[in-house]
Amino acid sequence: MHILVFQHLAVEHPGIFRDFWRAEGHAAHIVALDEGDSIPDMAGFDLLAVMGGPMDVWDVDKHPWLIPEMAAIQHWVRVLGRPYLGICLGHQLLAEALGGKVGRMAKPEVGVTETALMPEGRTDSLFAGLASDLQVFEWHGAEVQSLPKEGVILAANAACPVQAMRVGDRAWGIQFHVEMTPTTVAEWSAVPEYLSSMEAAMGVERARGLEAELAGHLPAFNTLARRINDNLLAKVGP
């Protein structure tokens, strides 16, 4: 399998998914858009994974590559019709590229939180085999505020009403993070935008303990990622 990855920051890589893909013999092609990489011909790829980043979907003046990226996402989903997984910014880009709307939250959501699968999420193939109530990891200050055409809400919580969505049959976005590794919090805390949102959401004292807090949850989060990965890859193909 050939997996195309749009990356917006070196530390926001596919994380634990890289380990899964490598062990299964899949080839991942990373496009570091923030470093000037060009989007390749997408015809030879089976899956598009779009990761998070410190920028917002509307930051097209500072990051003009967001425009061709959203065009590529639209082409992938609407024309090629192949499986898509967007995480955090990748979730928001899916919505914006296909006619939805993304906006800033009243308060960033950072840390270990609860989210619930909606009725549609409980029967969706991406979440097959998972409980209806999920403990997840969040780090975002923007949210999907209106769905694109054919969009369905799969998960929600009080802080963010679109925690996961599906557009059409094989394009998914999840606002929360499932890709974390033991180094994720340290790597992300070194990014000024992320540190600021973390301290605003949690307070300075709790923010200092986030790495230790995540460590206790990491095995369960990796199990969640494994299930989502397996469910997603089962959708790759004709």
N, C-alpha and C positions, 0 to 999 in steps of 0.2 A: 504494500500500500504506500502511496506517495501523499504525504501530508504537507500542505502549504500553511505556514504560520506567519501572520502579520504581527510584528513586534514593535512596540513604541518606546521601549526603554529596556536597556540591557538586563536590569534586575527583574523585569516583569516578563519572564520567559515562561514556557509551558510547565516548569516545575516538575512535579511528580509524574505528569503525563509523559515527559521525556523518557523517564525510566520505563514506563509501561510500553511505550512505542519501541524503544530500543530492544527490550527483552522479546518483543513479538516480531522483530525484524522489519519494522516499518521505517521508512526513510522520511525524515522531517526536513523541509527546506525553509530556513528562517529568512524572512525579509525584514531587515531592520530599517523601517521607514524613517525613524528619527535620525539615522546615520546616513541617509541618502540612497539606500537601496531602491532599485526599481522593481515594480511589480512585474513578474514574469508572465509569459503566456500560461494561462491557468488550465488549458485544455488537458494537460497530462496529469492533473492532480485529482485525488479522490475525496479529500476532506480539506476544508478551510477552517483553521482555528485562529481567532483574533483575540489577542491578549489585552490586558489593561494598560494604563499609562497615566501620567500626571496631567495631561492636557484634557480639554473638554472638546466635545464634538463641534462646538462653535468657534474654536480657536483656529480658524482657517487662515487668518492673516499671519499669525505666528508660525503656523504649521501648515503651509499650503498643500503638503502631500496628503492631508486629510481628504481633500476633494477627490483626487484619483482613487484613494483608498475606498471611499464610499461608493464611487462609481463601480469599482471592482467587486465590492460586496453585492451591490444591486445586480450586476451581471451574473455573479456566481449563483445567487439565490433565484432570481427571476428567469434567467435565460438558461443557465446550465442545470439548475435544479439539483445540485449536489449537496451533501450534508455540510452543515455549518455549525460551529460552536463558538459563540462569543462570550467572553468572561469580562465582567465589569465594563471598561470602556468598549470592549468588543460587543457586549450586549447593547450598549447605548448606540454604537455605530450601526448595528443591525437595524434598530428602530429608526434612526434618523435617515439612513440610506434608503429605506423603503417607504418613507412618507410619514413616519411617526414623529413625535416631538420629545426632545430631551431638555430638561431644565435643571436649575440649581435647587438643591434641597434647602429647607429652612435650617437644618443642622446636619453636619456630616454624620454618617453612621460608620463607626469603627469598632472592631473587636468581635468577640464571640457573641452571637445573638441567636434568637430563635426565628424561624420562618416556617410557614405552613403551606403544604401543597393544597391548591384549590381543587375542586372536583375534577376539572380538566387535567390537572397535574397528576392526580392519583391514577389516572388511566393512560397517561402519556408514556410512550416507550422509553424516554430518556430517564425517567424516574422509576422504572419498573423494579420491583424488589426492595423499595425503600419505604420507610415509615412516612406517615402523613405529616408528622412534625419533625422538622430537621433542625439540628444545631449546626450553625454555619459561621463562617468568618467573613466579616465585612470591612471594606475600607473605601468608602466613596462619598462624594459630596454632591453628585448629580444623580438624576434618576430619569427613567422613562416616564413621561407624563401623559402621553397618548400613544396608543398602539398604531402600528402600520396596518394597512389593509391585510386581512387574513391573519392578524395577530390574535393570540389567545393567551391570557394570563394563566400561568401554571403554578406560581407560588407568590406569596405576599406576606408582609407583616405590617405592623402599625407604622413603622418608620418609612417604609417604602412599599407602595402598593403593587409594584411590578418587580418582584424579586426574580422571577423567571418567566419566560414567554417562549412560545413557538410561533413561527411565521410560516404558513403553508404546512407542508408535510415533513420537511427535513432541515429546517433552520431553527436553531435554538439559541437563546441568549440567557445567561444567568448573571445576576448582579453580584452575587456573593462569590467568594473565592473558594475553590476546591483543590487548587494546584499546589498548595503550600508545602514547603520542605522545612527542615529545622533552621535554615538560615533566612527564611523569608522576612521575618520581622526586622532583623538586623539590617538586611539589605534595603528594605523599603524605608526604614527610619532614617537612613542616610540621605534620602531625597527630601529637600526642604518642603516641597508642597505636601508630601505625605506626612511628615512630622507635624506640620502645622495643623492639618486636618485631624490627626490623631489626638493632639493635645486639646484642640477645640471640642472634640466629641467626648473625650474621656477625662480630661483634666490631666495636668502634668504628672501627678503622682501615679495614677493608674496607668498612664501611658508608659511610664518607666518599667512597669511590671508586665507589659503585654507579651514580651517574648516568653517569659516563664508561664504565663497564662495559656498561651497557645500550645506550648510544649505538652501540657497535660491532655489536650484535645487532639493532638496531631494524629495518633493512631486511628481514631474514629474518622477524622477528616480524610485521611488517606484511604480508608475503606470506602467512604462516600465517593471519592474521586475514582477509585477502581470500578465501582458499580456504574458510575456515569460514563466512564471511558468504554467499558464493555458494551453498555447499552447503545452508545453512540456508534461505535465501530460496527455493530451489528446492522446498522442502517446504511452502511457504505456498500454500494453496488447498484445494479440496475433497479 
